[in-house]
Amino acid sequence: MQHIFAFFCTGFLGAVVGANFPNNIQIGGLFPNQQSQEHAAFRFALSQLTEPPKLLPQIDIVNISDSFEMTYRY
């Protein structure tokens, strides 16, 4: 009986908390160039997500040798 109650409470809490999440979430990535493997993996991973919340990529290409640009890009 306690297991059923705990399962019900967990499911109810998840439904209540889940109702407050936005449909779209922006996620960022900084990459040294558009041909990098990390950039390709990032784009591929985001393209595989089909269920809400949808992740919207915010991608910037930065010069990795310029620490000022890397630090203050966002």
N, C-alpha and C positions, 0 to 999 in steps of 0.2 A: 504494500500500500504506500509506503514511504517513497519507493522508487517511482511510482506513477505520479504522486504529488510533486516530486522534484522535477520530473520530466515535464509536467504540465506547467509548473512555475517557470521553468527555463524557457519553454516555448512561448509562453505568454510574455515574458520579459523581452525575448528576442523580437516578438511582433511589435511590442510597444516601442522599443528602442529603434528597431528597423524602420518604423514609419517616419522617423525624423531625418533620415539620410537623404541627401539630394540625389536626383537622377543622374546628374553629370558631375564628375570630379576631375579637376584639372591636375595633371601630374607632369612634372618638368624633368627635362634631361639636358645636360650640357655635354657636348661631344666635340672632339678635336676636328673632325671633318665628317662629311656626309658618307664617305666610303668606309668608315670604321665598322668593325664587326659589332661593337657595342651599340652603335646607332641602328644597325640592321636588326639586331636582337631586340632592342627596345621597340622598334616599329612593329616587328613580327608579333611580339608578346601582346601589344595593345590591339593588334588586328584580330587576335584569337578570342578576345573577350566579347561575348555577345549578350550577356545578361546584365541588367541594371545592377549597380550603377555603372554607367558608361564612363570610361576613363578617356579624357580628352588630352592629347599630348601637347605640351608646350616645349618645343625643341629649339635650342640655340646652338650654333656652331661657334666655338670660342678658340682663341689662340692659347694653347696650354702653356706656352712659355711666358705669357704675361699674367703674373699673379694678381695684379690689380683687376684685370678684366675677369678673371676666374672668380674673385672674391665678390665683386660688386655688380655682377651681371644682373642679378635680380634684386 
